[in-house]
Amino acid sequence: MRDVLKTLSYGTLHFTVGFGVTYALTGEVAIAAGVALIEPAVNTVVFYFHEKAWARWPARIMKPLDFRGPAHSA
């Protein structure tokens, strides 16, 4: 359920940004609405499966990175 809620939240943000940017560039509500409906809808579905794929990625492959530099390495 958390993944679904996160996906819906992302979709809402993406729609808002898509509409705002397209409207700012074109000044056309109809074009902005069309772009904002189609592009984020596709990306929202892709994002959901992207999250599922990352959730399956073995943790052992993603070793923690030490950003403190070589002086602090073990």
C-alpha positions in Angstrom: 0.0 0.0 0.0 2.9 2.4 0.8 4.2 2.0 -2.8 0.8 2.8 -4.2 0.5 6.0 -2.0 4.0 7.0 -2.9 3.3 6.5 -6.6 0.1 8.6 -6.4 1.9 11.4 -4.5 4.7 11.4 -7.2 2.1 11.4 -9.9 0.3 14.4 -8.4 3.6 16.3 -8.1 4.6 15.4 -11.6 1.3 16.5 -13.1 1.5 19.9 -11.3 5.1 20.5 -12.5 4.3 19.2 -16.1 1.3 21.5 -16.3 3.2 24.5 -14.9 6.2 24.2 -17.2 4.2 23.5 -20.3 1.8 26.4 -19.6 4.8 28.7 -18.9 6.3 27.7 -22.2 3.2 27.8 -24.4 0.6 29.9 -22.6 -2.0 27.4 -23.7 -4.1 25.7 -21.1 -5.3 22.9 -23.4 -1.8 22.0 -24.5 -0.5 22.2 -20.9 -3.3 20.0 -19.7 -2.7 17.4 -22.5 1.0 17.2 -21.9 0.5 17.2 -18.1 -2.0 14.3 -18.3 -0.1 12.0 -20.8 3.5 12.4 -19.8 3.2 12.1 -16.0 0.7 9.2 -16.4 3.3 7.2 -18.3 6.1 8.2 -16.0 4.0 7.3 -12.9 3.6 3.8 -14.1 7.2 3.5 -15.0 8.2 4.9 -11.6 6.1 2.2 -9.8 7.9 -0.6 -11.6 11.2 1.2 -11.1 10.6 1.2 -7.4 9.7 -2.5 -7.5 12.8 -3.3 -9.4 15.0 -1.4 -6.9 13.3 -3.1 -4.0 14.4 -6.5 -5.4 18.0 -5.4 -5.9 20.2 -7.3 -3.4 21.5 -5.1 -0.6 24.9 -6.8 -0.8 25.5 -5.3 -4.2 24.9 -1.8 -2.9 27.8 -1.4 -0.5 27.7 1.7 1.6 29.9 4.5 0.3 32.3 6.2 2.7 32.5 9.9 1.7 34.9 10.8 4.5 37.9 10.1 2.4 40.9 7.7 2.5 42.1 8.9 5.9 38.9 7.5 7.5 38.8 4.2 5.6 38.9 1.0 7.5 
